[in-house]
Amino acid sequence: MDVWPGSAYPLGATYDGRGVNFAIFSENATAVDLCLIGERANEVVVPLTEVDAHVWHGYIPNCQPGQRYGYRVHGPHAPQEGHRFNPHKLLLDPYAKAISGQIRNHQGLFGYDFGDPNSFNTDDSALHTMLSVVVNPFFDWGHDRPPRHAYADSVIYETHVRGLTMNHPGVPPEIRGTYAGVAHPDVIDHLTRLGVTAVELLPVHQFVNDPHLQEKGLSNYWGYNTIGFLAPHNGYSAFGHRGQQVTEFKSMVKALHEADIEVILDVVYNHTAEGNHLGPTLSFRGIDNASYYRLVDEDRAHYYDTTGTGNSLLMRSPHVLQLIMDSLRYWVTEMHVDGFRFDLAATLARQFHEVDKLSAFFDLVQQDPVISQVKLIAEPWDLGDGGYQVGNFPPLWTEWNGKYRDTVRDFWRGKPATMGEFASRLTGSSDLYEHSGRRPIASVNFITAHDGFTLRDLVSYNEKHNAANGEGGNDGEAHNRSWNCGVEGPTDDPGVSALRLRQQKNFLATLLLSQGVPMLAHGDEMGRTQLGNNNVYCQDNELAWMDWELDPEEHDLLDFTSQLIRLRREHRVFRRRRFFAGDADHGGQSDLGDIVWYAPDASEMPPQGWHQNEQAVMVFLNGEAITEKDQRGRAVMDDHFLLLFNGHHEPVPFTVPDGIDTTTWRVVVDTSGDDIDDSIPWETGSTHEMPGRAVVVLQATPQPELQHG
């Protein structure tokens, strides 16, 4: 076969219309063979003899998109020194832009003989592993443009490519569970009617379906087991695995952008699917184990693990950092995604042992002209020492605010003495972010996410019900940190059903009217249940999929959620770009500044009130004191709002405060059901009994001269 020297850059397989350039990094290899795989699994071996700066490369003219390939890498097999080269293993290209197939649980995938971890296995893995695929980079994007929604205007919808569409009656069966399914007009119509501005997709990087789950009849549903950082997962493709998944993914992004919806990817750069020293040899381990993985300094045959998955990538390696940055840049420039949510992001800050927010990774992101301009969301913790880092990421980043989740759950389950922290979370968590010059948008607020109970299950179960996972109930969070209706599991009792609906509405109202960036978990707007399973990571079935057949109560919840999002969108007072001047921890301002906190009797909240066992509060949001400007530089003004929260299980009388330049208020949000007559205006000084565990939002009589933001 004719082989030209080619180029050391870019890494991966690059088709230019006339042939393909292949380039792969390995600092410690002694030889690298490119293996082209034919239709009958026949293998053509092409030694790569050109090496520049530890990059082995070659150009093959007339090679075409769709060509499957892999690598066999030669070098020392010395696990005690960190080297695990084994040319009997066909390896994936770390820069593969498409991957074909899945792995089978076979001895040939492993570098050692079962039963003897210190042995050297010579079985060929070619028939049992996944294959890299050359792709055609050309795609007609037309007039595609990123929506570029401001953080303050964003509402994020966390969802799963497969789970979102597998049960959707309007999506043709042949494309359910795929990128094409997400792009279907009926699915996009739901998202636009709901009012979300971005979908945050659970991992779509190519991942491995764990053999131990397959053996139990389960599968890796969530996908936090990445093996290909530039390849869209082939299991979500309706049209094929030879590069069609790339075109299909791009078409999905294009369709969502046309609907003004951004695409954010949940990305897993902290570890790979190769696991610990007993895991399979699929790619990085066999290419250059010591360069890619964080090894135990005193015992380099083992892996330093802060992720709970068996390994962690070596974040002080320039080649690992290059891989991550090249991957991020590829997904933005070539796949047109709008941002990333980084799984276990504290691991990315571990250059050595401690979490360092000034690590090289964050420096690279900060100065990158492409990545620094998209949405960057951190899951600000990992499983290592000092791994809980909420509030400590650099200013460019936003964070999943776990303290918001816990505080709001505690408030609505009636935990005493949470009023002060509840107020801080409602107003953007200035205690976490303001000290570093960050703004409310640094906080991604959420009540539920993929990892845990759904919203409906949160108010329906005291304990998890994870028996279907086959782990004896030892997986998932141990207890439900929320209020319970008193009857576990489904019930036909209309009283219990009404209480559950009310509590779901309380959570949604709190979330969508808080300062910061709200994130919904898919299906929570429709009362989705997992029957008490709070860890469906391995449940690719009806238990985890969206249920689109709605009863009247679920339709009501969907309408309620849509109305909340619309209220948020129409009123700048709920999505401020700056923190309130009033201090949520020390009461309101007597001069009616931008925010005032009241006790239910309309007296201003005294400092000691934040520390008393009270679960009822009222907050005034001054629409005339936003002190922000629109895109044309005009002052943005809004209506006044009063937010009434009763976290008690019993009714509490609330008095409408005076001293505000309005005398009449109307109810625009009411979670109590039929207990409050929403048609009757509330007058200044009047007292109204709010039912237990309810939210009421009052809007001042509109003033025509005000310009809404």
matplotlib code that plots the C-alpha trace (Angstrom):
import matplotlib.pyplot as plt

x = [0.0, 1.2, 2.0, 3.2, 4.9, 1.9, 1.7, 1.9, -1.0, -3.9, -4.1, -6.6, -7.8, -8.3, -10.0, -9.1, -11.0, -8.1, -7.0, -6.6, -3.8, -3.4, -1.6, -1.4, 0.6, 2.7, 5.7, 6.9, 6.0, 8.8, 6.6, 3.1, 1.1, -2.0, -4.5, -7.1, -10.1, -11.9, -15.5, -14.8, -12.7, -9.5, -6.7, -4.1, -1.2, 0.6, 3.6, 3.9, 7.6, 7.4, 7.6, 7.7, 7.4, 6.2, 3.4, 3.5, 1.9, 1.3, -0.9, -2.8, -4.0, -7.4, -8.5, -12.2, -14.7, -16.3, -12.9, -12.6, -9.2, -7.3, -3.8, -1.4, 1.2, 4.5, 6.5, 7.5, 5.1, 6.2, 3.2, 5.4, 6.8, 3.4, 3.8, 1.1, 1.9, 0.5, 0.4, -2.1, -4.8, -6.4, -6.8, -9.2, -7.8, -8.2, -9.1, -11.5, -14.5, -16.7, -16.6, -18.3, -19.6, -19.5, -17.2, -17.9, -16.8, -14.0, -10.6, -9.0, -9.9, -7.7, -3.9, -3.7, -5.1, -8.2, -7.1, -3.6, -3.3, 0.5, 0.4, 0.7, -2.2, -1.6, -5.2, -6.1, -8.9, -9.8, -13.1, -14.3, -13.6, -14.8, -13.3, -12.4, -14.0, -12.8, -15.5, -16.4, -16.1, -18.3, -21.8, -24.3, -25.0, -26.9, -27.6, -27.1, -26.2, -25.8, -28.7, -26.3, -28.9, -27.5, -27.1, -29.7, -32.3, -31.5, -33.7, -31.8, -33.5, -31.4, -32.4, -31.3, -31.2, -32.7, -35.0, -36.6, -38.0, -38.3, -42.0, -43.0, -46.1, -45.4, -41.9, -41.7, -40.5, -37.4, -35.9, -37.0, -34.1, -31.8, -30.4, -33.0, -35.7, -34.6, -34.8, -38.4, -40.8, -43.1, -40.2, -39.0, -42.6, -42.7, -39.5, -40.5, -44.0, -42.4, -40.1, -36.7, -33.7, -31.2, -31.1, -28.3, -27.7, -26.4, -23.2, -23.2, -19.4, -18.9, -19.1, -18.7, -21.6, -20.1, -19.9, -20.8, -24.1, -24.7, -24.3, -27.1, -29.4, -28.8, -26.8, -25.0, -28.0, -26.5, -23.3, -20.7, -18.1, -16.4, -13.9, -14.1, -13.9, -14.6, -17.1, -20.9, -22.2, -23.1, -26.0, -28.0, -27.8, -30.8, -28.9, -25.6, -22.2, -19.8, -19.9, -23.7, -23.9, -21.8, -24.2, -27.2, -25.9, -25.1, -28.7, -30.1, -28.1, -29.2, -32.9, -32.6, -30.9, -33.6, -36.0, -33.7, -32.6, -29.0, -27.3, -25.1, -23.2, -22.6, -18.9, -16.8, -13.1, -12.1, -11.8, -12.2, -14.0, -10.8, -11.2, -8.5, -5.6, -8.1, -10.0, -9.9, -7.2, -9.3, -7.3, -5.3, -3.9, -2.3, -1.2, 0.7, -0.6, 1.9, 1.2, -2.6, -3.4, -2.8, -0.8, -0.1, 3.3, 4.6, 2.9, 2.7, 0.9, -2.2, -4.3, -5.0, -8.8, -10.8, -13.8, -14.9, -14.6, -11.1, -8.9, -8.4, -6.8, -3.4, -4.3, -0.7, 0.2, 0.3, -1.0, -4.0, -4.8, -4.3, -6.8, -9.4, -9.0, -9.0, -12.1, -13.9, -12.9, -14.1, -17.5, -17.9, -16.4, -17.4, -20.5, -21.8, -22.7, -23.2, -21.6, -20.5, -21.4, -18.2, -18.8, -16.9, -15.1, -13.0, -10.9, -10.0, -8.4, -6.2, -2.8, -1.2, -3.2, -5.2, -7.9, -6.4, -8.7, -5.6, -4.7, -3.4, -6.8, -8.6, -5.8, -6.1, -9.9, -9.6, -7.3, -8.9, -10.7, -13.3, -14.0, -14.0, -17.0, -19.4, -21.3, -19.1, -20.9, -19.0, -20.2, -18.0, -17.1, -15.4, -14.7, -11.2, -10.1, -11.4, -13.5, -16.6, -15.8, -19.1, -18.4, -14.7, -14.5, -13.0, -15.2, -15.7, -17.5, -21.0, -21.7, -24.3, -25.3, -25.7, -26.3, -29.3, -30.7, -30.2, -31.5, -34.7, -35.5, -34.9, -37.2, -40.1, -39.8, -40.1, -36.6, -36.3, -33.9, -33.3, -34.9, -31.7, -30.0, -33.3, -33.3, -29.7, -30.4, -33.5, -31.5, -28.6, -26.3, -24.2, -22.5, -20.9, -20.1, -20.0, -16.6, -14.9, -16.6, -19.1, -22.8, -26.1, -25.6, -22.7, -25.3, -27.1, -30.1, -31.7, -34.0, -33.5, -31.2, -30.6, -28.7, -31.4, -35.2, -37.4, -39.5, -42.6, -40.7, -39.0, -42.5, -43.7, -41.0, -39.1, -36.7, -35.2, -36.5, -33.5, -34.0, -34.1, -30.4, -29.3, -27.1, -29.0, -30.2, -26.6, -26.5, -27.8, -28.3, -29.4, -32.3, -34.8, -34.0, -37.5, -40.9, -43.1, -46.9, -47.1, -48.0, -45.2, -45.7, -48.6, -52.0, -55.6, -56.2, -57.2, -56.0, -52.5, -52.4, -53.3, -50.6, -48.0, -49.0, -48.9, -45.4, -44.1, -45.5, -43.8, -40.5, -41.0, -42.1, -39.1, -36.7, -38.1, -38.4, -35.0, -32.1, -29.5, -29.9, -32.7, -32.3, -35.2, -34.7, -36.7, -40.2, -40.4, -42.8, -45.1, -44.8, -42.4, -41.8, -39.1, -41.2, -38.8, -35.6, -33.1, -30.3, -31.5, -27.9, -28.4, -32.1, -32.6, -36.3, -39.7, -38.5, -36.1, -37.8, -40.2, -43.9, -45.8, -49.3, -50.5, -53.4, -55.2, -53.0, -49.9, -51.3, -52.0, -48.4, -47.1, -49.3, -48.1, -44.5, -44.9, -46.6, -43.8, -41.2, -43.2, -43.5, -39.7, -39.1, -41.4, -40.1, -36.5, -37.0, -36.7, -33.5, -31.3, -27.7, -26.5, -27.1, -29.6, -28.3, -30.3, -28.6, -30.6, -28.8, -29.5, -33.0, -34.3, -33.9, -36.3, -36.1, -37.6, -34.5, -34.5, -35.5, -37.3, -38.0, -41.1, -42.5, -46.0, -47.5, -45.9, -43.2, -39.7, -37.7, -35.4, -31.8, -32.7, -35.6, -33.3, -32.2, -35.6, -37.5, -39.8, -40.9, -42.9, -41.6, -42.6, -40.2, -40.8, -39.0, -38.8, -39.3, -38.2, -34.8, -33.2, -30.5, -29.9, -30.0, -31.3, -29.2, -30.0, -28.7, -32.2, -33.0, -35.0, -37.9, -40.5, -43.6, -43.4, -43.8, -44.5, -43.5, -45.2, -43.7, -45.4, -43.2, -45.3, -47.7, -50.4, -52.1, -50.4, -52.1, -50.2, -50.7, -50.0, -47.4, -47.9, -45.3, -45.2, -46.4, -49.3, -52.5, -53.7, -52.1, -53.2, -52.4, -50.2, -48.9, -50.7, -49.6, -52.4, -55.0, -58.5, -57.8, -57.3, -59.6, -57.2, -59.8, -60.0, -57.3, -55.3, -55.4, -52.6, -53.1, -55.5, -54.8, -55.2, -54.8, -52.3, -52.7, -49.9, -46.9, -47.8, -46.4, -48.4, -46.9, -48.5, -48.0, -48.6, -51.3, -49.3, -48.1, -48.2, -45.2, -42.9, -40.7, -40.4, -37.0]
y = [0.0, 3.5, 5.5, 9.1, 10.7, 12.9, 15.3, 15.2, 17.6, 17.4, 14.3, 11.6, 10.6, 13.6, 13.3, 16.0, 14.8, 12.9, 10.7, 10.5, 11.7, 9.5, 10.8, 9.4, 10.4, 8.0, 9.1, 5.7, 3.4, 1.7, 1.2, 1.9, 0.0, 1.5, -1.3, -0.8, -3.1, -4.5, -5.6, -9.1, -8.0, -8.6, -6.4, -4.5, -3.5, -0.2, 0.6, 4.3, 5.1, 8.9, 10.3, 14.0, 15.1, 11.7, 11.8, 8.8, 9.7, 8.8, 9.7, 7.2, 8.5, 7.4, 6.3, 7.2, 8.1, 5.0, 3.2, 1.4, 1.3, 0.8, 0.8, -1.8, -0.2, -1.8, -1.0, -2.3, -4.3, -3.2, -2.4, -1.6, 1.2, 2.3, 0.8, -1.7, -2.0, -5.0, -5.2, -8.1, -5.5, -3.5, 0.0, 2.9, 6.2, 8.7, 11.3, 9.1, 11.2, 8.1, 4.6, 1.4, -1.4, -2.2, -4.4, -8.0, -9.4, -11.6, -12.5, -11.0, -7.5, -7.8, -7.4, -10.2, -13.7, -13.9, -15.1, -13.8, -10.0, -10.2, -12.2, -11.1, -12.1, -12.7, -13.2, -10.9, -8.4, -7.4, -9.4, -8.3, -4.5, -1.3, 0.2, 3.8, 5.2, 7.8, 10.5, 13.0, 16.5, 18.3, 19.2, 21.8, 24.0, 26.5, 29.6, 27.9, 30.3, 29.8, 31.2, 32.7, 33.1, 35.1, 33.1, 35.3, 34.5, 30.8, 27.9, 24.6, 21.3, 18.3, 15.3, 12.0, 11.4, 7.9, 8.5, 11.6, 10.0, 6.2, 6.5, 9.5, 8.6, 11.3, 10.1, 7.3, 4.1, 3.7, 7.0, 6.8, 7.0, 8.7, 12.1, 12.2, 11.6, 14.6, 16.7, 15.5, 18.5, 17.0, 16.9, 20.3, 21.6, 20.4, 22.1, 25.4, 25.3, 24.7, 27.6, 26.2, 27.8, 24.9, 21.2, 19.7, 16.2, 13.4, 12.0, 11.6, 11.0, 7.4, 5.3, 1.6, -0.6, -2.3, -6.1, -6.7, -4.9, -6.7, -10.0, -9.0, -8.0, -4.3, -1.6, 1.6, 3.9, 7.2, 6.9, 8.2, 5.7, 7.6, 6.0, 8.5, 12.2, 13.3, 10.7, 10.9, 7.7, 5.3, 3.7, 6.9, 6.9, 5.8, 5.6, 3.8, 3.6, 4.4, 8.1, 8.6, 9.3, 12.5, 13.8, 12.9, 14.7, 17.8, 17.7, 17.5, 20.6, 22.5, 21.7, 22.8, 26.0, 26.8, 26.6, 29.0, 26.2, 25.7, 22.4, 21.8, 18.5, 16.7, 15.7, 13.2, 14.2, 13.0, 9.3, 6.7, 3.4, 1.4, 1.3, 0.3, -2.2, -5.0, -3.2, -3.9, -2.5, -0.5, 2.6, 4.9, 2.1, 0.4, 3.6, 5.1, 4.3, 6.4, 9.5, 9.4, 8.2, 9.4, 6.5, 6.0, 7.5, 4.7, 1.9, 2.7, -0.6, 1.0, 4.0, 7.1, 7.4, 10.4, 9.5, 6.2, 4.6, 3.1, 5.8, 9.5, 11.2, 12.8, 16.5, 17.7, 16.0, 18.5, 15.7, 15.0, 18.7, 18.9, 16.1, 17.7, 21.1, 19.7, 17.8, 20.8, 22.9, 20.3, 20.0, 23.8, 24.5, 21.4, 20.1, 23.6, 22.9, 25.8, 24.7, 22.0, 20.6, 19.0, 15.8, 15.7, 18.9, 19.0, 16.2, 18.5, 20.8, 18.2, 18.7, 17.0, 16.0, 19.1, 20.8, 23.9, 26.3, 27.9, 24.6, 24.5, 23.3, 26.4, 28.6, 27.0, 27.5, 31.1, 32.0, 29.9, 32.2, 29.5, 27.6, 30.7, 32.1, 29.2, 28.1, 26.3, 24.5, 22.6, 19.8, 21.2, 18.1, 14.7, 11.8, 12.8, 14.7, 18.2, 17.4, 19.6, 22.9, 24.7, 28.4, 28.0, 27.8, 30.6, 33.6, 32.3, 29.3, 28.5, 25.7, 23.2, 24.6, 21.5, 23.8, 25.3, 21.8, 20.8, 24.0, 24.2, 20.6, 21.2, 24.2, 22.4, 19.3, 21.6, 21.4, 24.1, 27.1, 27.1, 30.5, 32.5, 30.1, 29.7, 33.4, 33.3, 30.6, 32.3, 35.5, 33.9, 32.6, 35.7, 34.1, 31.6, 33.7, 37.4, 37.4, 36.4, 39.0, 36.6, 37.2, 35.3, 33.5, 31.6, 29.5, 26.8, 26.1, 22.7, 20.6, 17.3, 16.0, 12.6, 11.4, 11.0, 11.0, 12.6, 15.5, 13.4, 10.6, 13.2, 14.0, 10.4, 8.2, 8.2, 5.5, 4.5, 1.5, 0.3, -3.5, -3.6, -2.5, -5.8, -4.2, -5.1, -1.5, -0.4, 2.0, 5.6, 8.1, 6.5, 8.7, 11.1, 14.7, 15.9, 16.1, 13.0, 12.9, 10.0, 7.3, 5.6, 4.6, 5.2, 5.8, 6.5, 8.7, 12.1, 14.0, 12.6, 13.1, 16.8, 17.2, 15.7, 18.0, 21.0, 20.1, 19.6, 23.1, 24.5, 23.2, 24.4, 27.9, 28.3, 27.1, 29.2, 32.4, 32.2, 34.4, 32.3, 29.8, 27.3, 23.7, 21.2, 17.5, 16.1, 14.9, 16.8, 19.2, 16.2, 14.3, 11.6, 8.8, 6.1, 4.3, 5.3, 4.3, 7.1, 5.6, 4.5, 4.5, 1.0, 1.0, 1.5, 0.7, 2.1, 2.9, 5.6, 6.7, 9.7, 8.8, 11.0, 9.7, 12.4, 12.3, 15.6, 16.2, 15.9, 18.2, 20.7, 20.4, 20.9, 24.0, 25.4, 24.9, 26.6, 29.6, 29.9, 30.0, 32.5, 34.7, 34.5, 35.3, 38.4, 39.9, 41.0, 41.1, 37.3, 37.1, 39.9, 40.1, 41.5, 40.6, 42.5, 45.4, 44.2, 41.4, 38.2, 37.4, 40.6, 41.7, 44.1, 47.8, 50.2, 52.6, 50.1, 49.3, 46.5, 43.8, 43.8, 40.7, 40.5, 38.3, 37.1, 39.9, 42.4, 43.6, 43.7, 40.6, 41.4, 40.0, 37.3, 36.2, 34.4, 32.1, 31.3, 28.2, 29.9, 28.5, 31.4, 34.5, 37.2, 39.0, 42.2, 42.5, 46.2, 46.3, 49.9, 49.3, 46.8, 49.4, 47.4, 48.4, 46.7, 46.2, 49.8, 51.2, 52.1, 51.6, 48.4, 48.7, 46.1, 45.6, 45.0, 41.5, 40.0, 36.3, 34.5, 31.2, 29.1, 26.1, 25.1, 22.2, 24.4, 27.5, 30.9, 34.3, 36.8, 40.5, 42.6, 45.3, 49.0, 51.6, 50.3, 52.6, 50.3, 49.5, 46.5, 43.2, 40.3, 36.6, 35.4, 32.2, 30.0, 26.5, 25.8, 24.6, 25.9, 27.2, 30.8, 32.8, 34.1, 36.4, 38.7, 41.4, 41.7, 45.1, 46.7, 45.9, 43.0, 39.6, 36.3, 32.8, 30.8, 27.0, 24.9, 24.4, 26.8, 29.6, 32.7, 35.3, 38.7, 41.2, 44.9, 46.4, 47.0, 50.5, 51.2, 53.6, 50.9, 49.1, 45.4, 43.6]
z = [0.0, -0.9, 2.3, 2.3, 5.3, 6.1, 9.0, 12.7, 12.9, 13.3, 15.5, 14.5, 11.0, 8.7, 5.3, 2.8, -0.2, -1.7, 1.1, 4.9, 7.2, 10.3, 13.4, 17.0, 20.0, 22.1, 24.0, 25.2, 22.2, 20.3, 17.1, 15.9, 13.4, 11.7, 10.9, 8.2, 8.7, 5.7, 5.3, 6.3, 9.3, 7.3, 8.5, 6.5, 8.7, 7.8, 10.0, 10.8, 10.5, 10.6, 14.2, 15.2, 18.8, 19.8, 17.1, 14.8, 11.4, 7.8, 4.8, 2.7, -0.6, -1.9, 1.6, 2.0, 4.7, 6.2, 6.5, 9.8, 11.5, 14.7, 16.1, 17.5, 19.6, 20.6, 23.7, 27.1, 29.2, 32.7, 34.8, 37.8, 35.7, 34.4, 30.9, 29.6, 25.9, 24.2, 20.3, 20.5, 21.4, 18.6, 20.0, 19.3, 18.1, 21.0, 18.3, 16.4, 15.2, 14.8, 16.4, 15.1, 17.3, 21.0, 23.1, 24.1, 27.4, 26.1, 27.5, 24.4, 25.5, 28.6, 28.8, 31.4, 31.8, 34.0, 37.4, 37.1, 36.9, 36.6, 33.4, 29.8, 27.6, 23.9, 22.6, 19.8, 20.7, 17.1, 16.8, 20.3, 20.4, 18.8, 15.7, 14.8, 11.6, 9.1, 8.7, 6.0, 7.7, 5.1, 6.1, 4.9, 7.9, 5.9, 7.9, 11.3, 14.1, 17.8, 19.8, 22.4, 25.1, 28.0, 31.2, 33.0, 30.3, 30.2, 31.4, 31.0, 30.4, 31.4, 29.2, 27.7, 23.9, 24.3, 27.3, 25.9, 22.8, 23.3, 24.3, 22.3, 20.2, 17.6, 16.8, 14.2, 15.9, 13.7, 15.0, 18.7, 21.1, 18.5, 17.6, 14.8, 17.4, 19.4, 16.2, 15.5, 15.2, 18.0, 20.4, 19.6, 19.8, 23.4, 24.3, 22.7, 24.3, 27.7, 27.1, 27.8, 26.1, 26.2, 26.3, 28.4, 27.0, 29.2, 27.8, 24.0, 23.7, 22.6, 25.7, 26.6, 27.7, 30.7, 30.3, 33.9, 33.3, 30.1, 31.9, 34.3, 31.4, 32.1, 30.3, 30.9, 30.3, 31.5, 29.5, 32.1, 30.7, 27.8, 25.5, 22.5, 23.3, 19.7, 18.6, 19.0, 20.6, 17.9, 19.9, 19.4, 15.6, 13.6, 10.3, 10.9, 12.6, 9.7, 10.2, 9.8, 13.5, 12.9, 10.2, 12.3, 15.4, 13.3, 11.9, 15.4, 16.5, 13.4, 14.1, 17.7, 16.7, 14.3, 17.2, 19.2, 21.6, 22.6, 22.9, 26.0, 26.4, 29.7, 29.2, 31.1, 30.9, 34.3, 33.5, 30.8, 30.4, 30.8, 34.6, 37.0, 36.6, 36.0, 33.3, 29.5, 27.1, 24.6, 23.8, 26.1, 28.3, 25.3, 23.5, 26.4, 29.9, 31.8, 29.7, 29.9, 33.4, 36.9, 38.5, 42.2, 42.8, 45.0, 43.0, 39.3, 38.6, 40.1, 39.3, 41.4, 41.4, 42.5, 40.4, 41.8, 38.4, 38.6, 37.0, 36.6, 33.6, 34.2, 34.3, 34.5, 31.2, 28.3, 26.0, 28.1, 28.3, 24.5, 24.0, 26.2, 24.6, 21.1, 21.9, 23.3, 20.4, 17.9, 19.4, 19.2, 15.8, 13.9, 15.8, 16.7, 20.3, 22.7, 25.9, 28.3, 31.7, 33.2, 35.2, 38.5, 37.5, 40.6, 39.2, 36.3, 38.8, 40.4, 38.8, 41.8, 44.9, 46.0, 44.0, 42.5, 40.8, 39.1, 37.4, 33.9, 32.6, 33.7, 32.4, 29.0, 28.9, 30.1, 27.2, 24.5, 22.0, 21.2, 24.5, 26.6, 24.7, 25.3, 28.4, 30.9, 33.8, 36.5, 38.6, 41.4, 43.3, 43.0, 45.4, 46.4, 49.5, 49.5, 46.5, 47.4, 45.7, 45.3, 44.9, 44.2, 40.5, 38.4, 37.3, 33.8, 35.1, 36.3, 38.8, 39.7, 43.1, 45.3, 48.3, 46.5, 46.0, 49.6, 51.1, 49.0, 49.7, 53.5, 53.5, 51.8, 54.0, 57.0, 58.5, 61.2, 61.1, 57.3, 56.6, 56.3, 53.9, 52.0, 51.4, 50.3, 47.8, 46.4, 45.7, 43.9, 46.6, 47.0, 50.0, 47.6, 44.6, 45.2, 47.1, 43.8, 41.7, 40.3, 39.7, 40.3, 37.0, 38.5, 40.2, 38.2, 40.5, 40.5, 42.7, 40.9, 38.2, 36.5, 39.6, 42.2, 42.6, 40.0, 41.3, 41.7, 43.5, 45.7, 47.3, 47.2, 48.7, 52.0, 50.8, 47.5, 45.7, 43.6, 43.7, 39.8, 39.7, 41.3, 43.8, 47.0, 47.4, 48.1, 45.2, 45.0, 47.8, 51.0, 51.9, 50.4, 51.7, 51.2, 52.7, 52.2, 51.9, 54.4, 52.0, 50.1, 46.5, 44.1, 45.8, 44.7, 47.7, 46.2, 49.2, 49.1, 45.3, 45.8, 48.4, 46.1, 43.2, 45.5, 46.7, 43.1, 42.2, 45.3, 44.2, 40.6, 41.6, 44.0, 41.3, 38.4, 40.5, 42.1, 40.9, 38.9, 36.1, 36.6, 35.4, 35.0, 34.8, 31.9, 32.8, 36.0, 34.3, 33.7, 37.0, 35.7, 38.1, 38.4, 41.0, 43.7, 41.9, 42.5, 40.5, 37.0, 35.6, 34.3, 33.4, 29.7, 29.8, 30.7, 34.2, 33.0, 29.8, 29.5, 29.7, 27.3, 28.2, 30.6, 33.0, 33.9, 36.9, 34.8, 32.1, 34.9, 36.1, 32.5, 32.1, 35.5, 34.6, 31.2, 32.9, 35.4, 32.7, 30.7, 33.9, 34.4, 30.7, 30.8, 34.0, 34.5, 38.2, 38.3, 36.2, 37.4, 36.2, 39.6, 43.2, 45.2, 47.3, 50.2, 52.3, 52.5, 55.7, 57.6, 56.7, 54.2, 53.6, 55.2, 52.3, 49.9, 48.0, 45.4, 47.9, 51.3, 53.5, 55.6, 58.3, 57.6, 59.7, 57.2, 59.7, 58.2, 59.0, 62.0, 62.0, 64.6, 62.4, 60.1, 62.8, 64.4, 63.6, 61.2, 57.9, 56.5, 54.8, 52.3, 49.9, 48.0, 44.6, 43.5, 39.8, 39.6, 41.2, 38.9, 37.8, 34.6, 31.0, 27.8, 24.7, 23.6, 26.9, 28.2, 31.9, 32.4, 34.8, 35.8, 37.9, 41.7, 43.0, 46.4, 46.9, 49.8, 51.0, 53.6, 54.5, 57.5, 57.2, 58.7, 57.4, 58.1, 57.8, 55.6, 55.6, 52.5, 53.6, 53.1, 52.2, 48.6, 45.8, 45.0, 46.7, 44.6, 43.9, 41.8, 42.2, 39.3, 40.9, 43.4, 44.2, 46.7, 44.3, 45.0, 48.5, 47.3, 45.1, 42.5, 41.0, 44.0, 44.2, 47.4, 49.0, 51.0, 54.7, 54.0, 55.6, 53.8, 55.2, 53.1, 53.3, 54.6, 52.2, 49.4, 47.3, 46.2, 43.9, 43.8, 41.0, 41.4, 39.2, 35.9, 35.3, 31.6, 31.6, 32.7, 30.2, 30.8, 30.5]

ax = plt.figure().add_subplot(projection="3d")
ax.plot(x, y, z, "-o")
ax.set_aspect("equal")
plt.show()
